[in-house]
Amino acid sequence: MLHQTKGIVLNRIQYGETSLIVHVYTEKFGRQAYMVKGSRSKKSKSKSNLFRPFFLLEMEVYHKEGKNIQSLKEVRLTETLNNLFFDIEKSTMVLFLTEVLSKVLREEEANQELFVFLYNCIRYLDLCEDSIQNFHLYFLTKLTRFLGFYPQLNWSDKYSVFDMDNGRFVEEVNSHAHCLGKQESETLYSLFNTSIDDLNEIKINSKELDLVLRGVLNFYALQSQGFSSLKSLAVIRELFE
């Protein structure tokens, strides 16, 4: 059956000499893989440019439940996102975040709130003229709400270290190997509580940024089965050193 749906490109891989398999998070069907035949041929080269990470698409697709790779009839951009790919910081951010999403978005079912969150974050990142140094931390903390392991935000002077095993703040005397330090825990609490408009009010130096990022990724690894090391982690850490 033919359907229309919006989609967010996660990644693509070459298939054969001229085709692509594109992984897309769709508004109507959740994460799906689509075969794009002939997209890398000389005649259709422009078509392959539609399938870059975080491109926002309007799609006409053939969908069959239980099928591993779906078919795509028509596709176009819903809007042009120039800054994501001509700005080195933003393009690096896209590389990192799409790798994370490719690992954690596994369910083939619709989640309207998650789709809207991703769509709005992508548009914000493209249009933002301020520093994006904290954006990936904001994105990762807010994403946990949709992945089922949003933590208990019980931070206080007494409960001042973040327990990554249990997703809550504990007393320093109860800290263990999977706890963040006090300063990083307070920063993490601020990130969970902030709005995107106030994100740059949180001041983080490069050393703390790295510690908080490693803590958040460890939290993901402890809470999300199969979440493994990220190839793009070294690149984004170097970017904000």
C-alpha positions as CSV (number, residue, x, y, z in Angstrom):
1,M,0.0,0.0,0.0
2,L,1.2,3.5,-0.8
3,H,1.6,6.0,2.0
4,Q,2.8,9.5,2.5
5,T,5.1,10.3,5.5
6,K,7.7,12.7,6.6
7,G,11.1,11.3,7.4
8,I,14.5,12.2,8.9
9,V,17.6,10.6,7.3
10,L,19.8,8.7,9.7
11,N,22.4,7.1,7.5
12,R,22.9,5.4,4.1
13,I,25.0,2.6,2.8
14,Q,26.0,1.7,-0.8
15,Y,24.2,-1.3,-2.3
16,G,25.5,-2.7,-5.5
17,E,27.1,-0.4,-8.1
18,T,24.4,2.3,-8.2
19,S,21.9,1.9,-5.4
20,L,21.6,2.9,-1.7
21,I,19.9,1.5,1.4
22,V,18.8,4.5,3.4
23,H,17.8,4.3,7.1
24,V,15.1,6.9,7.9
25,Y,13.2,7.7,11.0
26,T,9.7,8.3,9.7
27,E,6.7,10.0,11.2
28,K,4.3,7.2,10.4
29,F,6.3,4.0,10.7
30,G,9.2,4.8,13.0
31,R,12.7,3.6,11.9
32,Q,12.7,2.0,8.4
33,A,15.2,1.0,5.7
34,Y,14.5,2.0,2.1
35,M,16.0,0.7,-1.1
36,V,16.8,3.6,-3.5
37,K,17.6,2.0,-6.8
38,G,19.9,3.6,-9.3
39,S,20.5,6.7,-7.1
40,R,24.3,6.7,-7.6
41,S,24.1,6.4,-11.4
42,K,25.2,9.4,-13.5
43,K,21.6,10.1,-14.5
44,S,20.3,10.1,-10.9
45,K,23.3,11.5,-9.1
46,S,21.2,14.5,-7.8
47,K,18.8,12.0,-6.2
48,S,21.4,10.6,-3.9
49,N,22.0,14.1,-2.5
50,L,18.6,14.0,-0.9
51,F,19.7,11.3,1.5
52,R,22.2,13.0,3.7
53,P,22.1,12.6,7.5
54,F,19.4,14.8,9.1
55,F,17.8,15.8,5.8
56,L,14.1,16.3,6.3
57,L,12.0,14.6,3.7
58,E,8.5,14.3,2.4
59,M,8.2,10.7,1.2
60,E,5.8,8.5,-0.8
61,V,6.5,4.9,0.2
62,Y,5.3,1.4,-0.3
63,H,5.0,-0.1,3.2
64,K,4.6,-3.8,4.1
65,E,4.6,-4.8,7.8
66,G,7.5,-7.1,8.7
67,K,9.5,-6.3,5.6
68,N,13.2,-5.5,6.3
69,I,13.7,-3.1,3.4
70,Q,10.8,-1.0,2.1
71,S,10.3,0.6,-1.3
72,L,10.4,4.3,-2.0
73,K,8.3,5.9,-4.8
74,E,8.9,9.6,-4.5
75,V,10.9,11.9,-2.2
76,R,11.6,15.6,-1.9
77,L,13.1,17.9,0.8
78,T,10.6,19.5,3.1
79,E,13.1,22.4,3.6
80,T,16.7,23.2,2.8
81,L,19.2,22.9,5.6
82,N,22.3,24.6,4.2
83,N,24.1,25.4,7.5
84,L,24.2,21.8,8.7
85,F,26.6,20.9,6.0
86,F,28.7,24.0,5.3
87,D,29.5,24.7,8.9
88,I,32.2,22.4,10.2
89,E,31.0,22.4,13.8
90,K,27.4,21.7,12.8
91,S,28.4,19.0,10.3
92,T,30.5,17.3,13.0
93,M,27.6,17.5,15.4
94,V,25.3,15.9,12.8
95,L,27.8,13.0,12.3
96,F,27.9,12.3,16.0
97,L,24.2,12.6,16.7
98,T,23.1,10.5,13.8
99,E,25.5,7.8,14.9
100,V,23.9,7.8,18.3
101,L,20.4,7.7,16.9
102,S,21.3,4.8,14.6
103,K,22.2,2.8,17.6
104,V,19.3,3.6,19.9
105,L,16.3,4.0,17.5
106,R,15.4,0.4,16.8
107,E,11.6,0.2,17.1
108,E,9.7,0.1,13.9
109,E,6.7,1.9,15.2
110,A,5.5,5.5,15.2
111,N,6.3,7.9,18.0
112,Q,4.9,11.3,17.1
113,E,6.4,13.1,20.1
114,L,9.9,11.7,19.3
115,F,9.6,12.7,15.7
116,V,8.6,16.2,16.5
117,F,11.5,16.5,19.0
118,L,14.0,15.3,16.4
119,Y,12.5,17.5,13.7
120,N,12.6,20.7,15.9
121,C,16.1,20.0,17.1
122,I,17.4,19.6,13.6
123,R,15.8,22.9,12.5
124,Y,17.2,24.7,15.6
125,L,20.7,23.4,14.9
126,D,20.6,24.5,11.3
127,L,19.3,28.0,12.2
128,C,21.2,28.6,15.4
129,E,23.6,31.6,15.2
130,D,25.0,31.2,18.8
131,S,27.5,28.7,20.1
132,I,26.4,25.0,19.7
133,Q,29.0,23.8,22.2
134,N,26.3,22.4,24.6
135,F,23.8,21.3,22.0
136,H,24.8,17.6,21.8
137,L,24.5,17.4,25.6
138,Y,21.1,18.9,25.5
139,F,20.0,16.6,22.8
140,L,21.3,13.5,24.5
141,T,19.7,14.3,27.9
142,K,16.3,15.2,26.4
143,L,16.4,12.1,24.2
144,T,16.4,9.8,27.2
145,R,12.8,10.7,27.9
146,F,11.8,8.9,24.6
147,L,14.1,6.0,25.2
148,G,12.7,5.0,28.5
149,F,15.5,5.8,30.9
150,Y,14.8,9.5,31.8
151,P,16.4,9.8,35.3
152,Q,15.0,10.9,38.6
153,L,15.9,14.6,39.0
154,N,16.3,14.6,42.7
155,W,19.6,16.6,42.8
156,S,20.2,18.6,46.0
157,D,23.1,19.5,48.2
158,K,22.7,16.2,49.9
159,Y,22.1,14.1,46.8
160,S,24.8,15.6,44.7
161,V,26.3,12.8,42.6
162,F,24.7,11.1,39.6
163,D,24.3,7.3,39.8
164,M,24.3,6.1,36.2
165,D,23.3,2.6,37.1
166,N,20.1,3.7,38.8
167,G,19.4,7.0,37.0
168,R,19.2,9.2,40.1
169,F,21.2,11.4,42.3
170,V,22.7,9.9,45.5
171,E,24.8,11.0,48.5
172,E,28.5,11.3,47.9
173,V,29.2,8.6,50.4
174,N,27.2,6.1,48.3
175,S,29.1,6.9,45.1
176,H,30.8,4.2,43.1
177,A,32.5,3.6,39.8
178,H,29.4,4.5,37.8
179,C,28.9,7.9,39.4
180,L,29.8,11.3,38.1
181,G,31.7,13.8,40.1
182,K,29.8,16.5,42.0
183,Q,30.5,19.3,39.6
184,E,29.6,17.2,36.5
185,S,26.5,15.9,38.3
186,E,25.3,19.5,39.0
187,T,25.9,20.4,35.3
188,L,24.1,17.3,34.1
189,Y,21.1,18.2,36.4
190,S,21.1,21.7,34.8
191,L,21.1,20.2,31.3
192,F,18.1,18.0,32.1
193,N,16.2,21.0,33.4
194,T,17.1,23.7,30.8
195,S,15.1,24.7,27.8
196,I,16.8,25.0,24.4
197,D,16.5,28.8,24.5
198,D,18.5,29.0,27.8
199,L,21.1,26.3,26.8
200,N,24.0,28.7,26.5
201,E,23.3,30.1,30.0
202,I,25.0,26.9,31.2
203,K,28.7,27.7,31.2
204,I,30.9,24.6,30.8
205,N,34.7,24.6,30.1
206,S,36.2,22.2,27.7
207,K,37.4,19.8,30.4
208,E,34.1,19.6,32.1
209,L,32.3,19.3,28.7
210,D,34.3,16.2,28.0
211,L,33.7,14.7,31.4
212,V,29.9,15.3,31.2
213,L,29.8,13.9,27.7
214,R,31.6,10.7,28.7
215,G,29.3,10.4,31.7
216,V,26.2,10.7,29.5
217,L,27.4,8.2,27.0
218,N,28.2,5.8,29.9
219,F,24.7,6.3,31.1
220,Y,23.4,5.4,27.7
221,A,25.7,2.3,27.6
222,L,24.4,1.1,31.0
223,Q,20.7,1.7,30.2
224,S,20.4,0.9,26.4
225,Q,21.3,-2.7,25.5
226,G,23.7,-2.9,22.6
227,F,24.9,0.7,22.8
228,S,28.5,0.4,21.8
229,S,31.4,2.7,21.2
230,L,31.0,5.6,18.8
231,K,33.4,6.1,15.8
232,S,32.6,9.8,15.8
233,L,33.3,10.4,19.5
234,A,36.9,11.3,19.0
235,V,36.0,13.9,16.3
236,I,33.5,15.7,18.4
237,R,35.7,15.7,21.5
238,E,38.5,17.2,19.5
239,L,36.1,19.8,18.0
240,F,35.3,21.3,21.5
241,E,38.7,21.0,23.1
